[in-house]
Amino acid sequence: MKPEFSAPAQDYPARWWHWLDDGRIQCDLCPRECRLHADQRGACFVRERRGNTMVLSTYGRSSGFCIDPIEKKPLNHFYPGSSVLSFGTAGCNLACKFCQNWDISKSRDMDRLMDQAPPQAIAEAAVRHGAASVAFTYNDPVIFAEYAIDTAAACHERGVRTVAVTAGYISPPARREFYAGMDAANVDLKAFSDDFYIKLTGGRLAPVLDTLSWLRHESQVWLEITTLLIPGANDSTEEVAAMSQWIYRELGPDVPLHFTAFHPDYKLRDRAATPAATLTRSRQIARDAGLRHVYTGNIHDEAGGTTYCSACGVPLIIRDWYNIRAYRLDEAGACQHCGHRLAGHFGKFGTPFGARRIPIRLGERV
């Protein structure tokens, strides 16, 4: 297939860093605060010191582009049924042993992996393919923040919305600028235990909770949360209850929470896949804690995929995996039965995009 666009990829001057007294430079993008000598790369692998500056080596490069249903991000309260142009780059600032996109997030073979696409080309492709939004996903967009910010600006100029699918591991100085360009975010809350974060991700829990609180109370970004439940690691009744109670208390009852099923991958192949019963149990625990919109994912579960009216309880959006079987909201997002307005962002509902996944090419192989 002939690519739609071609543009040279290049190293790009990075932001959010400062000099240290010992001659190193410190990256201020995320809580890792990598301190670099000449020609060293940060833990994310894509931010590198070159001489007396830092560069982003993946600006304008992507691991691939695909048109997806918005529910795959997953976002169930952000223009349901619409399509989204999804893309990522390479590298990651966490080291999750269970990473299910490890071939992308842990890639070091950047020059052969990537298509080239400047921000304007991505926005134009979204319009051309009828995508209502662009999602920065597959690997964490925090590490290619400059590219994501510029792409978000180009998208907004064309009337295309933007979505960050992220672990929320970002420092306050960069956070405001990064999320200023995002219309919605799904934040991966990997567990509710600092021990889990340290041992299985190489990060810490507190910065993620801080990002969640900031998004909910100090930004206009629509927020949904996903937790991948790993048997014996973060799926205990006590931990799920504590996390659900924290979300209810600190973020409110209307933030959607998605529990998704783990499958053995990367460095955590010795664990069994998550039983469907674990997701169903966790969903009930979260609902009992007061959360109004709790979903299950990576399994076929119509009840766990359906959106219910938080006032009258009527099923409003009936889903089977990524397919929408019924839709009972008006354009303002109000229940057609009782008139209660559902939390989220909604519009005119037409033919849903469905469960299709359509790979596209935007640029020449690098």
Secondary structure, DSSP 8 states (H G I E B T S, - for coil): ---S-------EE--SEEE-TTS-EEE-SSTT--EE-TT-B-TTSSEEEETTEEEETTTTEESEEEEEEGGGTT-SSBSTT-EEEEEE-S--SS--TT-TTHHHHT---HHHH-EE--HHHHHHHHHHTT-SEEEE-SS-GGGGHHHHHHHHHHHHHTT-EEEEEE-----HHHHHHHHHT-SEEEEE---S-HHHIIIIISS-SHHHHHHHHHHHHH---EEEEEEEE-TTTT--HHHHHHHHHHIIIII-TTS-EEEEE---BTTBTTS----HHHHHHHHHHHHHTT-S-EEEESS--HHHH-EE-TTT--EEEEEETTEEEEE-B-TTSBBTTT--B-SSB-----S--TT--EEE--S-B-
